[in-house]
Amino acid sequence: MRQAAQRFFIATLFGIYSVFLWDFLLYPTHRAAAAAGRRGCETVGPSPPGQPLGPAPPAPVAVRVGQAIGRKDFLGAQRAGNVGMVLGAAFMMVSAICFWSFPRVIISLFLDMERGANAEVVSQAVILLGVAAVFQVCDGIQVTAAGALRGLKDTRTPMFVGVVAYWLVGLGSGYLLGFQFGWGGVGLWWGLVLGLTTAAILLSWRFTRQIDRLLPRP
């Protein structure tokens, strides 16, 4: 079990942190205003990888699924995993709504909105907060889905999904949108969203498929 936990931890860090590193390295830092807006949004935007704040972080979901599997309650395991993913998405939706509804209020906590020199930074930050809102929901789903898989002792799948979703889809689409299509930092962040969305879909599908195999047939 300890080895499984280590695999899960490595998969999470390898996947999301690697994309954030490439985002930092590829971002056009010579555009001071754009870079400042991006860094400001990172303060309140994407939560620490693998740890969405809320009532259903990955560890409790893994524990509840694992306990249900241990007592051969496969329907209970399915319910625990599904409820965890729904709660994770719902809680992150709250922060997403705040980002969509009150971007300037949030930005005013870090910047002087009345200062004319900050106008471009504020404009960039408002756009990026909108992208970060989508990021939050996808992150909540993929992290809790990975936790549910951990409860099934399936810890290799998140590693492979991390390679495909974050490195291939996330980094690849971010590079295309950011540089080939000229979207800049916004394109890189949409790449992160696409990578997280891919991870959320694949991990939740994997959990559903694995738990269906355990359920009694009528």
N, C-alpha and C positions, 0 to 999 in steps of 0.2 A: 504493500500500500504506500509505503514511503517512497519507493521508486516511482510509482505512478504519480504521486504528488509532485515529485521533482520533474517528471516529464511534462506534466501539465504546466508547471511554473515556467519551465524553459520555453515551451511552445508559445505561451502568452507573450513573454518578453521578446522572444525572437521575432514573432510576427509583427506586433504593433510598434514596438520601439524602433525596429529597423526602418519602418516606413517613416516614422517621425525623424529619424536621423537623416534619411535621404531627403526628406522635405526641407530640413534645415540646410543641408549642403547644396541642394539644387536651387533654393529660393534666390531670386535676384536681390541679394542684400545691398547692392549699390543703390537701389531705390529706397531711400531712407524712410519715406512716409509709409510705403507699402509694408516694409519690414516691421516698422513700429506698430502698425495696425495689426499685423499678424501676431506679433509677440504679445500684444495686449490681449488679444482674443484667446491665446493659449492659456492665459492666466485663469480665465473663467470658462473657457470652452471645453475641449475634450477632457474628460476626467482621466485620472491616472489609468493607464492601460490595465485591463483586467480587474478594475475595481470601481465599477459604477456605483455611485452613492445611492443607497436605497434599501428597501426591506428585503430584497432578494439578491444579494451579492453571490458570487459563484460558490463559495465554501458552504454556506447553509443549504443551497440547492443540492450540491454534491452529497452532503450528509443525509438529507432527507431521502434522496433517491437511493443512496447506498443502503440506508436502513430498511427501506421498503424491499429492496432486492434481497437483503439478508433474511428477511422473514417470508420470502416468496410471495410478497404482495405486489405482483407486477402491475396491477391496475393502480395501486397506490403510488408506485414508482412513476408511472405515466402521468398521473395527476400531479405529483410533486414537481416533475420536470416542466410540465406545461404551465402550471401556476407560477413557477419561478420565472419562466420566460415572460409571461404576461405581466407579472409584477415589475420585473426589471424594465420592460418597455414602458409600462405605465408611469413608473416613477421618473424615468428619464424624459418622458414626454412632458412632465411638469416643467423641468428646466428648459426643454426645447420651446415650450410656449412662452416662457419668460424671455428667452433670447429673441423670439420672433416679435413679441409684443412690446418689450421695453429695451431695445438695444441701446438707445441713447442714454437711458437712465443708468444702465450697467456700465457703459463706457465712461460716463461722468464720474464714476468712482475712481477712475484712474487718470483721467485727462481733464484739463480745464477746457470745457466746451465753449467758453466765451472767447478764448484766444484764437485769433484768426490763423495763426501759424499751424494750429492743430486741425484745420478743416479737412485737409486731405487724409490725415491719419484717421479721423473720425469716420469719414466716408468709406474708407477701406475696411475699418473695423466693423461697421454696420453690415456690410456685405458678408464678411467672414463669419460674423455671429449667426447670420441666417444659415450659412452652410454648417456651422457647428451645431445648430439645432438639429439638423437631420442626422449629423454624426452621433449625437447623444442617444437617439432612439435606436439606431443600428447597433451601437456599442452595447447598450443594455441587453439587447436580444442575443448578440453573439457571445457575450461573456457568460450569461446565465445558461445558454445552450451548452457551452463548453463545460460549465460546472455540472450540468445534468449528465453529460457524457462521462465526466470524471466519476460520478456516482455509479455508472455502469462499468467502471474500470476500463473505459475506452479513452486512453490518453495519447495514443499515437495519432489518431485522426486530427485533433486540433493542430498538431505540428504540420501535417501535410496540408491541411486547409490553410494554415498560416502562410506557407510557401506560395500556394496558388493565389489566395485572396489578397495578401498584402504585397508580396513581391511582384507577382505577375499582373494581377488586375489593378491593385492600388497604385503601385509605383509606375506601372506601364501606362495606365490611363492618366495618371497625374502628369507624367512627362508629356504625353501627347496633348492634353488639354492646356497645360501650363506653358509649353514652349512651342509646340507645333501649331496649335490653334490660337496662341497669343493671349490666353486667359491669365497668365501670370500666377500669382499666389492663389487666386481663387480656383484656378484650374487644378493646382496641386491639392488643394483641400477637397475639391470634388473627387479627385482620385482616391483620397483617403476614404471618402464616403462610399464610393463604389467598392473599394476593397472590403470595408466593414460590412456592407450590404451583402456582398458575396459570401463572406464568412458567416453572417447571420443565417442566410438561406441554407448553406451547406451543412452547418452544424446542427441547426434545428431539424433539417431533413434527416441527418444521420441519427439523431436521437429518436425521431419518430420511427425510422426503419428498424433500429436496434430493439426498441421496446416492443414493436409489433411482433417481432420474432418470439418474444417471451410470453406474449399474451395467449391465454388458452383459446383454442379454436372451437367455434360452435359445432 
